[in-house]
Amino acid sequence: MMEKNNAFSGLEAAIVMIAFVVVAAVFGYSMISMGFFATQKVQEVTYAGIKQSASVAITDGLIRGQYDETNGLTSLTFSLSIPETGEPIDLSKMIYFYAKNSDMGSEIPLSSISPNSGILRAGDSTRVRLSGLSGPKAGGSFSLEIKPPTGASTLIQRTLPSGFDGGYIS
């Protein structure tokens, strides 16, 4: 005589269905977790980009240079400020890179910078003096790159007039 096991095949189908539901739930949870992780990383990158773009020091006003007939341009004085939405900048970590007449250039030592410490905050301005420069002479050119610890640098490029003997450099 043949026996029918209809109830047993129904139980097997239920177990298989439950297994599919559990696997789908685990897969769905892992996909949602990966989405949250990716969203968090995108948010961190976005905030880092905003912070870097907001950390900028800009020159405000005219640049004044002292001149010596023997050495050429000996110092530069200018105002440095941070926009209202900017991040504070530690002046002791600022880098000033100076090059004259298309030379390779070099970093200005901290001892030749005034002020060389303190925090410049958003909306503030300070008068910076770079001393100990040697050149260029009148008619020559120079470039000064101002690099904050984070953010974009500011580039100043000027050519001294042929009759320059000190004063404002336009």
C-alpha positions in Angstrom: 0.0 0.0 0.0 1.2 3.6 -0.8 1.5 6.1 1.9 0.9 9.8 1.2 3.1 12.4 3.0 1.3 15.7 2.0 1.9 17.2 5.4 5.5 16.5 5.3 6.1 18.2 1.9 4.2 21.2 3.2 6.5 21.4 6.2 9.5 21.2 3.9 8.1 24.1 1.8 7.6 26.2 4.9 11.2 25.6 6.1 12.6 26.5 2.7 10.4 29.6 2.6 11.6 30.7 6.1 15.2 30.1 5.0 14.7 32.4 2.0 13.1 35.1 4.2 16.0 34.9 6.7 18.7 35.1 3.9 16.8 38.0 2.2 16.6 39.8 5.6 20.4 39.4 6.2 21.2 40.5 2.7 18.9 43.5 3.0 20.5 44.5 6.4 24.0 44.3 5.0 23.0 46.4 2.0 21.4 49.0 4.2 24.5 49.0 6.4 26.8 49.5 3.4 24.5 52.4 2.3 24.8 54.1 5.7 28.6 53.5 5.6 29.0 55.0 2.1 26.7 58.0 3.1 28.9 58.7 6.2 32.1 58.6 4.1 30.6 61.0 1.6 29.6 63.3 4.4 33.1 63.3 5.9 34.6 64.0 2.5 32.1 66.9 1.9 32.9 68.4 5.3 36.6 68.1 4.7 36.3 69.9 1.4 34.2 72.7 2.9 36.7 73.1 5.7 39.6 73.2 3.2 37.9 75.7 1.0 37.0 77.9 3.9 40.6 77.9 5.3 42.0 80.6 3.1 44.1 83.6 3.9 43.7 86.6 1.6 45.8 89.7 1.1 43.8 92.8 1.9 44.9 96.1 0.5 48.2 97.2 -1.0 51.7 95.6 -0.6 54.5 97.8 0.5 58.2 97.1 -0.1 61.4 98.4 1.3 64.2 98.8 -1.2 68.0 99.0 -0.9 70.2 100.0 -3.9 72.6 97.2 -3.0 70.3 94.3 -2.2 67.1 95.3 -4.0 63.8 94.5 -2.3 64.5 93.8 1.4 61.1 93.5 2.9 57.4 93.2 2.2 54.5 94.4 4.3 50.9 93.6 3.6 47.6 92.9 5.4 46.4 89.3 5.7 42.8 88.5 6.6 40.4 85.6 6.7 36.9 85.9 5.3 33.9 85.9 7.7 33.1 82.3 6.9 36.7 81.1 7.2 38.4 78.8 9.6 41.0 80.2 12.1 44.6 79.9 11.0 47.6 79.4 13.3 50.2 81.9 12.1 53.1 79.8 13.4 52.1 77.1 10.8 51.8 79.5 7.8 54.4 79.0 5.1 55.6 81.9 3.0 57.5 80.8 -0.2 59.4 83.6 -1.9 61.0 83.5 -5.4 62.6 86.3 -7.4 63.2 86.7 -11.1 62.0 83.2 -12.0 64.5 81.5 -9.5 63.5 78.3 -7.7 62.8 80.3 -4.5 62.7 79.2 -0.9 60.7 79.2 2.2 61.1 82.3 4.4 62.3 81.4 7.9 59.9 81.9 10.8 62.4 84.3 12.4 62.0 86.7 9.4 58.2 86.9 9.7 56.3 89.2 12.0 53.9 88.2 13.5 55.1 84.6 13.5 52.6 83.3 16.2 49.0 83.7 17.2 45.7 82.7 15.8 44.1 84.7 13.0 40.3 84.3 13.2 37.5 84.8 10.7 36.9 88.5 10.1 40.3 89.5 11.6 43.1 91.1 9.8 46.8 91.4 10.7 49.7 93.3 9.2 52.5 90.9 8.1 56.1 91.9 7.5 58.5 89.6 5.7 62.1 90.8 6.2 65.5 89.5 5.1 64.7 89.4 1.4 67.4 90.0 -1.1 66.0 91.2 -4.3 64.8 91.6 -7.0 66.2 94.9 -8.1 64.1 97.5 -9.8 62.6 96.1 -13.0 62.7 92.6 -11.7 59.8 90.4 -10.6 59.0 88.3 -7.6 56.3 85.8 -6.4 55.1 85.1 -2.9 53.0 82.1 -2.1 51.2 82.1 1.2 50.2 78.6 2.3 48.0 78.1 5.4 48.2 74.7 7.2 45.0 73.6 5.5 43.3 75.1 2.5 44.2 76.9 -0.6 47.3 79.0 -1.0 47.4 82.6 -2.1 49.8 83.6 -4.8 51.2 87.2 -5.2 53.2 88.0 -8.4 54.5 91.5 -9.0 57.1 93.2 -11.2 58.9 96.2 -9.7 58.8 99.3 -11.8 62.1 100.3 -13.4 62.5 103.3 -11.1 61.3 101.6 -7.9 63.1 102.8 -4.7 60.6 101.6 -2.1 56.9 102.1 -1.4 53.7 100.6 -2.6 53.9 97.9 -5.3 51.0 97.7 -7.7 
